[in-house]
Amino acid sequence: VREIFPKMKWKVPVSVHHKLLPGLKKQENVESGGEFSKMSKSDPNSGIFI
C-alpha cells in the first residue's frame, strides 16, 4: 500500500498503535488494576478514524 498508493496519486493511510492511547468509550467497572479500556477494531464506536 505504501508503495502503490502514491503511484495512484492517493494518500498513504496511517495507523497509530500505542498502549497509552485509550479508547473513546466510557470505562465500565474498572478492576483494581486501574487499566484503560482499549480501542477495539471490531467495535467501530471505540476507535478514532481520520
N, CA, C and O atoms as a GROMACS GRO file, in nm:
protein
  200
    1VAL      N    1   0.083  -0.119   0.000
    1VAL     CA    2   0.000   0.000   0.000
    1VAL      C    3   0.088   0.125   0.000
    1VAL      O    4   0.061   0.220  -0.074
    2ARG      N    5   0.192   0.127   0.083
    2ARG     CA    6   0.275   0.246   0.092
    2ARG      C    7   0.349   0.274  -0.039
    2ARG      O    8   0.384   0.389  -0.066
    3GLU      N    9   0.373   0.172  -0.120
    3GLU     CA   10   0.442   0.192  -0.249
    3GLU      C   11   0.344   0.219  -0.362
    3GLU      O   12   0.375   0.295  -0.453
    4ILE      N   13   0.226   0.157  -0.358
    4ILE     CA   14   0.130   0.165  -0.467
    4ILE      C   15   0.046   0.292  -0.464
    4ILE      O   16   0.024   0.354  -0.568
    5PHE      N   17  -0.001   0.333  -0.346
    5PHE     CA   18  -0.091   0.449  -0.336
    5PHE      C   19  -0.032   0.577  -0.395
    5PHE      O   20  -0.103   0.647  -0.466
    6PRO      N   21   0.095   0.611  -0.368
    6PRO     CA   22   0.150   0.733  -0.429
    6PRO      C   23   0.150   0.728  -0.582
    6PRO      O   24   0.132   0.830  -0.648
    7LYS      N   25   0.171   0.611  -0.639
    7LYS     CA   26   0.167   0.597  -0.785
    7LYS      C   27   0.027   0.622  -0.839
    7LYS      O   28   0.011   0.666  -0.953
    8MET      N   29  -0.075   0.593  -0.758
    8MET     CA   30  -0.214   0.616  -0.798
    8MET      C   31  -0.262   0.756  -0.758
    8MET      O   32  -0.378   0.791  -0.776
    9LYS      N   33  -0.168   0.836  -0.702
    9LYS     CA   34  -0.196   0.971  -0.653
    9LYS      C   35  -0.298   0.971  -0.540
    9LYS      O   36  -0.380   1.063  -0.528
   10TRP      N   37  -0.293   0.867  -0.458
   10TRP     CA   38  -0.376   0.857  -0.338
   10TRP      C   39  -0.288   0.882  -0.217
   10TRP      O   40  -0.167   0.860  -0.222
   11LYS      N   41  -0.348   0.928  -0.108
   11LYS     CA   42  -0.273   0.948   0.016
   11LYS      C   43  -0.250   0.814   0.084
   11LYS      O   44  -0.336   0.725   0.080
   12VAL      N   45  -0.134   0.800   0.145
   12VAL     CA   46  -0.099   0.676   0.214
   12VAL      C   47  -0.169   0.672   0.349
   12VAL      O   48  -0.162   0.769   0.425
   13PRO      N   49  -0.237   0.561   0.382
   13PRO     CA   50  -0.305   0.551   0.512
   13PRO      C   51  -0.204   0.540   0.626
   13PRO      O   52  -0.091   0.493   0.608
   14VAL      N   53  -0.246   0.586   0.743
   14VAL     CA   54  -0.161   0.582   0.862
   14VAL      C   55  -0.234   0.510   0.974
   14VAL      O   56  -0.353   0.533   0.996
   15SER      N   57  -0.164   0.424   1.044
   15SER     CA   58  -0.219   0.356   1.161
   15SER      C   59  -0.140   0.398   1.283
   15SER      O   60  -0.017   0.401   1.280
   16VAL      N   61  -0.210   0.432   1.392
   16VAL     CA   62  -0.144   0.471   1.515
   16VAL      C   63  -0.171   0.362   1.618
   16VAL      O   64  -0.286   0.335   1.654
   17HIS      N   65  -0.064   0.299   1.666
   17HIS     CA   66  -0.075   0.194   1.766
   17HIS      C   67   0.010   0.234   1.885
   17HIS      O   68   0.130   0.255   1.873
   18HIS      N   69  -0.053   0.245   1.999
   18HIS     CA   70   0.021   0.283   2.119
   18HIS      C   71  -0.055   0.231   2.241
   18HIS      O   72  -0.177   0.242   2.247
   19LYS      N   73   0.015   0.177   2.335
   19LYS     CA   74  -0.051   0.118   2.450
   19LYS      C   75  -0.113   0.222   2.543
   19LYS      O   76  -0.196   0.187   2.627
   20LEU      N   77  -0.075   0.350   2.529
   20LEU     CA   78  -0.130   0.452   2.617
   20LEU      C   79  -0.242   0.533   2.552
   20LEU      O   80  -0.291   0.629   2.613
   21LEU      N   81  -0.284   0.497   2.432
   21LEU     CA   82  -0.391   0.567   2.363
   21LEU      C   83  -0.523   0.500   2.400
   21LEU      O   84  -0.552   0.392   2.350
   22PRO      N   85  -0.604   0.563   2.485
   22PRO     CA   86  -0.728   0.499   2.531
   22PRO      C   87  -0.837   0.502   2.424
   22PRO      O   88  -0.831   0.581   2.330
   23GLY      N   89  -0.934   0.416   2.440
   23GLY     CA   90  -1.049   0.415   2.350
   23GLY      C   91  -1.142   0.532   2.379
   23GLY      O   92  -1.121   0.606   2.476
   24LEU      N   93  -1.243   0.548   2.296
   24LEU     CA   94  -1.336   0.658   2.310
   24LEU      C   95  -1.455   0.626   2.398
   24LEU      O   96  -1.531   0.715   2.436
   25LYS      N   97  -1.473   0.498   2.430
   25LYS     CA   98  -1.588   0.458   2.510
   25LYS      C   99  -1.560   0.481   2.658
   25LYS      O  100  -1.446   0.478   2.703
   26LYS      N  101  -1.666   0.504   2.733
   26LYS     CA  102  -1.654   0.521   2.878
   26LYS      C  103  -1.613   0.388   2.940
   26LYS      O  104  -1.660   0.282   2.900
   27GLN      N  105  -1.526   0.396   3.038
   27GLN     CA  106  -1.480   0.274   3.105
   27GLN      C  107  -1.594   0.212   3.184
   27GLN      O  108  -1.674   0.282   3.246
   28GLU      N  109  -1.600   0.080   3.181
   28GLU     CA  110  -1.702   0.007   3.255
   28GLU      C  111  -1.636  -0.068   3.368
   28GLU      O  112  -1.547  -0.151   3.343
   29ASN      N  113  -1.676  -0.043   3.491
   29ASN     CA  114  -1.630  -0.117   3.609
   29ASN      C  115  -1.482  -0.156   3.601
   29ASN      O  116  -1.449  -0.273   3.583
   30VAL      N  117  -1.396  -0.058   3.614
   30VAL     CA  118  -1.252  -0.084   3.610
   30VAL      C  119  -1.212  -0.166   3.732
   30VAL      O  120  -1.249  -0.135   3.845
   31GLU      N  121  -1.135  -0.271   3.707
   31GLU     CA  122  -1.087  -0.356   3.816
   31GLU      C  123  -0.985  -0.279   3.900
   31GLU      O  124  -0.951  -0.166   3.865
   32SER      N  125  -0.937  -0.337   4.005
   32SER     CA  126  -0.843  -0.270   4.095
   32SER      C  127  -0.711  -0.236   4.025
   32SER      O  128  -0.634  -0.155   4.077
   33GLY      N  129  -0.684  -0.297   3.908
   33GLY     CA  130  -0.561  -0.267   3.835
   33GLY      C  131  -0.560  -0.128   3.774
   33GLY      O  132  -0.454  -0.074   3.747
   34GLY      N  133  -0.678  -0.069   3.753
   34GLY     CA  134  -0.687   0.066   3.701
   34GLY      C  135  -0.643   0.082   3.557
   34GLY      O  136  -0.595   0.189   3.519
   35GLU      N  137  -0.658  -0.021   3.474
   35GLU     CA  138  -0.615  -0.012   3.335
   35GLU      C  139  -0.720   0.060   3.250
   35GLU      O  140  -0.839   0.057   3.280
   36PHE      N  141  -0.671   0.127   3.143
   36PHE     CA  142  -0.760   0.195   3.050
   36PHE      C  143  -0.832   0.093   2.962
   36PHE      O  144  -0.782  -0.017   2.941
   37SER      N  145  -0.950   0.130   2.913
   37SER     CA  146  -1.016   0.046   2.815
   37SER      C  147  -0.945   0.066   2.681
   37SER      O  148  -0.905   0.178   2.648
   38LYS      N  149  -0.931  -0.040   2.605
   38LYS     CA  150  -0.858  -0.033   2.479
   38LYS      C  151  -0.954  -0.006   2.363
   38LYS      O  152  -1.073  -0.035   2.372
   39MET      N  153  -0.899   0.049   2.255
   39MET     CA  154  -0.976   0.062   2.133
   39MET      C  155  -0.991  -0.078   2.074
   39MET      O  156  -0.902  -0.162   2.086
   40SER      N  157  -1.105  -0.103   2.010
   40SER     CA  158  -1.130  -0.232   1.950
   40SER      C  159  -1.163  -0.215   1.804
   40SER      O  160  -1.252  -0.138   1.768
   41LYS      N  161  -1.091  -0.286   1.720
   41LYS     CA  162  -1.115  -0.279   1.576
   41LYS      C  163  -1.252  -0.336   1.540
   41LYS      O  164  -1.312  -0.296   1.440
   42SER      N  165  -1.302  -0.428   1.621
   42SER     CA  166  -1.432  -0.489   1.593
   42SER      C  167  -1.549  -0.401   1.637
   42SER      O  168  -1.663  -0.428   1.600
   43ASP      N  169  -1.523  -0.298   1.717
   43ASP     CA  170  -1.628  -0.206   1.763
   43ASP      C  171  -1.601  -0.068   1.703
   43ASP      O  172  -1.513   0.003   1.752
   44PRO      N  173  -1.675  -0.028   1.599
   44PRO     CA  174  -1.648   0.099   1.532
   44PRO      C  175  -1.670   0.221   1.620
   44PRO      O  176  -1.624   0.330   1.585
   45ASN      N  177  -1.738   0.208   1.733
   45ASN     CA  178  -1.761   0.322   1.822
   45ASN      C  179  -1.647   0.344   1.920
   45ASN      O  180  -1.652   0.438   1.999
   46SER      N  181  -1.543   0.259   1.918
   46SER     CA  182  -1.435   0.274   2.015
   46SER      C  183  -1.305   0.318   1.950
   46SER      O  184  -1.203   0.327   2.019
   47GLY      N  185  -1.304   0.346   1.822
   47GLY     CA  186  -1.181   0.384   1.754
   47GLY      C  187  -1.182   0.528   1.707
   47GLY      O  188  -1.284   0.596   1.713
   48ILE      N  189  -1.067   0.572   1.659
   48ILE     CA  190  -1.052   0.706   1.602
   48ILE      C  191  -1.024   0.689   1.454
   48ILE      O  192  -0.924   0.627   1.416
   49PHE      N  193  -1.111   0.742   1.371
   49PHE     CA  194  -1.094   0.730   1.226
   49PHE      C  195  -1.070   0.869   1.168
   49PHE      O  196  -1.146   0.962   1.193
   50ILE      N  197  -0.962   0.882   1.090
   50ILE     CA  198  -0.927   1.012   1.032
   50ILE      C  199  -0.945   1.005   0.881
   50ILE      O  200  -0.921   1.103   0.811
   0.00000   0.00000   0.00000
